[in-house]
Amino acid sequence: MKKTFIALAVVFTAFVFGQTISVYQSRVDLVSATNINNFLSEFEALGVKTTGSTANANTLAWLKNKYSEFGYSASSIQEQSWTQSGYTSKNLIVTKIGTGSNASKFIIVCGHFDTIVGRGTNDNGSGVALILELARILATVPTDYSIKFINFSGEEQGLLGSRAYVAGTLVPSLANTAFILNIDEIGGVTTKANTTVTCESDQTSAGGTANNAPSLAITTNLATYIRNYSSLQTTMSYAYASDYMPFEQKGYVITGLFETNETPHKHSSTDLKSNMDPAYVTNITRGVVGAMQHFAGASTDPTPLSTVSANISERVSLYPNPAQDNVNVGVDAKYFKVFISDLTGKRVLQSENQQNIDISALTNGAYILTTQIGNESVSKKLIVRK
């Protein structure tokens, strides 16, 4: 991250926008300091991950393996190849499908994995570690909203990966995106007391100013939840020079996190785990796991593999799945609607009171099939395989 930190002189205190939820707290308590330490060590061992390098490609493969270990299916894990400004690399996009009425809407959690000069264990192995642990904990937790976990390359060369993503076809539409949470450089400094994290909001006119107020609202709530679910204090600043900026310039609502004690080691061979504070990363991760459950509408059922809206969920089934030209929606109701959306949130098919649905026009891939019965709805992942 190329950033000179200029904090706003605002530190939020005990003003509470939302109280903790005990089930959410129990998942926050699953955040593992051992995992964070291991992620940081493994990331560091992968070497200097300059965009387009072998080490960069190896890091992408390492990330894919992690998401697979967490239970994300191959169809949920996408690579986006891009070439810009003389660099060729890949972004990694992992999609967690929501199970509620907002399943066609997405929250994007992102952070870059490329480095410059050094191994970049803080900038941005720390962000990578947080996103991995968040994805691990939420893997089996039903959420109302869908979530995209994105690991960008090319950030250090000028946000190349995120610019390619926003310019491409993989981004959910503005209307189908709640907000983007960017995690960049949250490792702190080993010689300092890292007790505050900086929450960043949109304060520019790029892309228009309509997204400024919702950005501040999201960021304010993010700060509140971080204080509720961790021992950290929060300070507010502005978004600047990281992967949320291409989104912001297109009018998306953005927010972000950044270390308050800014490391002197970034973009150097001394950006190593030994010069940062892994406990600080763990603490920030706790806050984000709590916050994301509120933002995404996570289930409050304490059963680990529970499904949201059990009554309606038990009344709806899909077969076959994967499907080829037709899918049968098993519904014990006379009146119902079915909506099928792609992973960008674009609705590609809809029907009413029809159990056998012709999907021959759909191409191979993963979709969200939402069944609505009265005022209730349930979303399930549909795989189309010709």
N, C-alpha and C positions, 0 to 999 in steps of 0.2 A: 504494500500500500504506500503510495507516494503522498504523504500528508504531513503538513505542519499543523500541529494541534493548537487551536485557539478556542478555548472553552468559553461558553457564555457563563456569566457569573450567576448561575442559577443552580442551586442544589435543592432537590426535592426532599422534604422531610417526611413526616408521618401521615400526610394527607392520603387517604385510602380511597381508591376508585372501586376496588373489588376485594372481597375477603378471600382468604384461602379456602379451598375445598379439601376435605380430608382425603378423598380418593386421589385427588391430584397430588396432594402432599406425599401420599404413599408411593406414587410413581416418581416424584422428585427424589425420594429417598433411594430409588434404584440407581441414581447417577453414581457411577463407580470411579473413584479416584484412581484405582488401578487401571481401569480401561483408558482413562484420559492419559495417564502416564505412558501406557503401552502404545497408544495411538501416536503420541508425540515422539517416542523413541523410534518407532517403526518409520514414521514420516521422515525423521532426521536421517535415518540409516539409508534412505533411498537416494540421498545425494542432492546435488544442485539441479533443481528441476526447471531449468530454463525452458521456455516455451519452444516446442519442437524437438527437444533433446530426448535421448533414450531414457534418461532418468524421469523425464516428464511422462513419457508413455508408460513406464513401469509404475509410476504413481497412480496413473489412471487405472491400470489393471489391479493394483492393490486396493483402490477404492471400490471397484466393481466386486472384488472378492468379499470385501467387508459387507457390502449391502446384501450380497447373496447369503452370507452367513447369518445375517439378521432375519432372513426369511423373505426378502423381496424377490419376486419371480423375475425370470429373464425378460419377460414382456414388460415389466415395470422399469427396467433399466435400459436407458437409451444413450447412445453416443451421438454427439453432433460434431461432425468434422467441419472445419472451417479453414480458410486461407485469407489472411489479411496482412497488409503491410510487409509482405515477404515472409511471414510466419505461417506455418501450417500446424494445426493441433486439433484437439478434441475437447469438448465440454462433456460432462457426464450429468445426465438428468434422471432422477429416480422419482417415480410418481406413486404416491399413496392415495388410493381412491377413497373418498369419503363415503359414508353410509347413510347420510341424512338428506334432508330436502335441499341442502346447499352443496351437494356433491359435485355439481357442475361449476362451482366456484373454487378458486385456488388461492392458497397462501404459498408464496415462494420463499424458501429459506436458502440463501446462497452464500458462497465464499470461494475465493480462488485457491487453487492448489499449486500454481506455478510459483517459482521463486526467481530471484535475480542475484547473481554473484554467489550468495551463500546457500545453505541448506534451508533457510527460511522456517525454522521451527516455530518461531513466533509469528512471522509474517509469511505464510498464513497457516502454518501447521496448527496453530491454536484454534483458528476458525474451523479448520477441517475436523479437528478432534471433537469440537462441540457439535457440529452437524452430524457426525457419525454417531455420537452417543445419543443425541436427540432422536435420530432415525431408528436406532436400536430400541429405545424405550417405547416409542410410539408405534412400532411395527405391527403389534397385535392389538392396539387400542383403537376401537372404532371412533372416528371423528366425523362431525357433521360436514365440515369443509374438506375438500381434497388438499393435499400438500405436495409440492414439488421440492425435493432436496436437490440443489444444483451445485456442482463443483465446476467452476470456470477455470480455464487456462487463459493465458495471454493478458492477465490483468496488469502485470508489471510493464508490459510494452504499450500500454495505453488502453486498457479495458477492451482488448480485442475480442476475447471470447464472449463477453457479455454483450458487446455491440453486435456480434454476429448472431447471437441468440435472439436479441430483440428484433433484428432485421429479418430473421428467418421465420419459419412457419411453426415453430414449436411453442411459442409463447401463447398462453391463454389470452383472449381478448381483454381489452381494458375493462369491459363490463363484467367479465368473468374472473377478474383478479381482485381479491380483497386488498392485499398489500404485499410488498417485498421486504423481507428482513435480511439484511446483509451483515455478515459476521466477518470482520477483518482486523486482525492484530489485537488479540485480547489476552496476551500472555503476561503482561506486566513486567516488572523489573525485579530481579531476585534480591537486590539490596534495599528495596523499599517496601513499606507496608501498603499492599495493594488492597485497599478497602472500598474503593469506589470505581464504578464502571460508567463510561460515558455513553449516553443514549442520543442518537443523532436523528434529527428531523429535517425535512425539506424546508428551506427558507429562501429559495431562489425563484426567479421568474422564468427559468428555462422550462419549456413545455407548458407554460401558463402557470398561473398562481392558484388555480382551483384545487390543486392537490396539496397545497401547503397546509391548510387548516386540518384536513383529515390526517395528514402525516403527523402533525403535532399531537392530535388526539390519540393516534395509535402509539406514538412514542411516549406520551405521558402515561398511558396505561401500561406500556411495556416497562417503564421505570417503576411503576407501582408494583407490578407483579414480581419483578426482580427483587425488590425489597421484601415483598411478602414471602418469597420462597427461597431466599438466600440471606446471608448475613451482610450483604453489600449495601452501600449507599449508592446513589445515582446522581450524576450531573448531566446537564443538557448541553448539547452543542449542535452544530449544523452538519449535514451530510456533505461529503466532499471527496472527490477523486478515488472512488472505488466502484465496485460492480453494480451498485444500485443506480448510478448516474444515467446510463443509457435508458433504464426504465423511467426514471424521473423525467427525462427529456421528452418522453412519449406520453406524459401525463399520468403515469401510474403513481400510486401512493407508496412511498418508501419509508423505511426506518432502518436503523443500524446500530451496531455496538462497536465500541473501540476502547482500548485501554486508556485509563486516565493518566497513569504514569507511563509516558511514552518511552519505549525502548531506545537507547542509543545504538543498538546493534543491528537494526534492520538494514537490509541491502548490503550486508557484509558477511564475511566468513565467520563472525562471532555471533550470528543469529542462531544460537543453539539453546537447547533445553536447559543447560547449566546456567544460562544468563537470564532465564525467565522464571515464572512462578506457576508451576502446574496446579497448585492448590487454588490459585486465583481462577484459572481456566475451569476447574471443577466447580467452583462457586458460581461463576457466571452461567455455566451449563445448568446448574440447579435452577437458577432464576428463569432461564429460557424454557426449560422443560415445563415449569409451572405456567409461564406466560402462554406458551403455545397451546396448552390444553384449554385455557380460557378462550383464546382467539379462534381455535379450530373447532370448538364445541366438542371436546372429548367426552366420551361416555363417563358417567359417574357410577357405573356398575363396577363394583370392586372385583368381579370375576375376571381374571386375566384375559381370557379369550371370549369375553361376552360380546354379543352383537347388539347394536342399538335398535331400539324399538322392537323388542322381541315379539310382540303380538303380531305386528304386520310382517316382520321378517320371517317368522315361521309359516306365514300364509303364502309366501312367494318363493318360487324355485325356478331355476333356469336349467334347461337341458336341450340338446347336449351343450356342453361348454368345456372346451372350445367347440364352436359351431362353424358350419360352412356356409350354407345358403339359407338355412332357416333355423330359428331358435324358438323353443316353446317356453312361454312364460306361464308357469303353473300358478294360478291365482284362484283362491276359493271365494271369488266375489263376482257378481254379475256386471258391475259397472267399475271400470278402472281405466287408467291411462298409462301408456308406456312411452318413455322418452329415451332415446339413445343419443349420447354425446361422445365426441372424441376426446382425447386427453387434453385438448386445448380448451375444452368447455363448449365447443361449437356443437349445437344440436344438429344431428345428421338424419334422424328418422323419428317419427312419432306415430302412435296408433292409439285407437280407443276400443276397448272391449274386445280385443283380439289376442288370443293366446298364441297362435302360431304366426310368427312374424317373418316375413320375407326380408332377409338381410343380404341377398345376393349382390346388391349394389355396393356393399361395404368392402373395403380393401382389408388385407391382413393387418392385424394389430389388436390393441387393447381399446376397449370402449367402456363407457359408464352407462348401464341400463338402469333407469329409474322407473319404478312402478308406483303409481299414485292411486290410493284407494281413499276416497273422501278427502279428508284433510291430512291424512298420513301418507308418508312415502318411504320407500326404502331403495337404496342404490346398491347394485352389485356389479362386479367387474365381469365384462363379457369379452371373451377372446374369439376373434374371427380368424380362422385358419383354413385357407382354401386347399 
